[in-house]
Amino acid sequence: MAGCGVSELYPLGLKLEGRRVLVVGGGAVATRRVPALLSAGAQVVLVSPSVTPALRALADAGRLRWEARRFEPADVDGCWLVHVAVDDRLAAAAVSAAAAERRVFCVRADDRHAATAWTPATTRHGPVTVAVLAGGEPRRAVAIRDAIRDGLADGTLPGCHVPEPAPISAPAPATGQGGRVALVGSGPGDPELITVKGRRLLAEADVVVVDRLVPGLLLDELRPETELVDASKIPYGPSRTQDEINRILVERARAGRFVVRLKGGDPFVFGRGGEEILACAAAGVPVTVVPGVSSSIAAPAVAGIPVTHRGVAQEFVVVSGHVAPGDPTSLVDWPALAKLRGTLVVLMGLKNLPAIAATLIRHGRPAQTPAAVVQEGTTGAQRVLRTTLDKVAGEAEAAGVRPPAVVVVGEVVTTLTP
């Protein structure tokens, strides 16, 4: 989009894969520009006496070539595009002059009007890239870009449904026409903690199969025509079987629909996402996995409990407590966990907390080890109980703590508290 006050600009998408791009300058502007160039597959040559730590890390990883010196006109030779990211106007003018002599387009961060190319305000929505130019008014361009980005994300703009290739391919031939499944982690409870990709796929879904722990406000954003399937698995209560959920995913996808399996937390942290992938693979249905913020880390974090802390804990272990210690079906080595010095995080362990605490103490974890229970972390109903390992089960019951709750055992519980 071209604004007023400048000659009409000709918008163009550049295919930079395998082509050399020169970036002059190693400061904050270059740090912002280089990732997009690398994402486009450009062979980036960075010329600057010094660079930011982020750029140095990219150079050390071999993702770009860093020449630790001042610019020389010959640096432009063989380049398809030049980015000038320095504050010195004289130095920038020298670079753009060398580019002009060689008929190479040049972007200048210091003076866009002296440049031969501009970088637009950009947003990406899956395979869709939106670039906005506003006649030399960056704030206006950003405002328009953000409005478009929000419209794409919440599905209010037409053409939002833009299916993308799935990174996990099923080995068997699919019988449906174009159907696919996405396993999306919705995070620990706060609807704003879903990932950008997760929210985008949710806006595109034809069918959403939802868990009990999914933030309800996310469902309010679904398109009116989206089918919502409640597959709630209430702990210790009625639930659909996993086979039933698998059947729904496969049947809807085989019918050519895009199915999002929306799960609380992360699909692969006690979320049975692996079983759902296997079911889809057996049916020839392609699957995309979108990780989510796990409550095992997020719930303690929002309660002021870091699961690791320098000088306090150099490890943390996450286990499921839905099967009691001593149960023949338990796969957890509780005696070994009792001997660890780091942090222990227990999910789905509220019912068996008395047995878990007693087992840990019996096998060597000190009874006075700090312990905490975080109920419904990251939500408005969050509650935090801090105590010690020998008292945690009784105090949690007396306080009426209910699932979902995360139990944390270790010195980190008191690290950030007075």
Secondary structure by P-SEA (a helix, b strand, c coil): cccccccbbbbbbbbcccbbbbbccccaaaaacaaaaaaaccbbbbbcccccaaaaaaaaacccccccccccccccccccbbbbbcccaaaaaaaaaaaaaacbbbbbcccccccccccccccccccbbbbbbccccaaaaaaaaaaaaaaaaacccccccccccccccccccccccccccccccccccccccccaaaaaaaaacccccccccccaaaaaaccccbbbbbbccccccccccaaaaaaaaaaaaaabbbbbbccccccccccaaaaaaaaaaaabbbbbbbbccccccaaaaaacccccccccccbbbbbbccccccccccccaaaaaaacccbbbbcccccaaaaaaaaaaaaccccccbbbbbcccccccbbbbbbccccaaaaaaaacccccbbbbbccccccccc
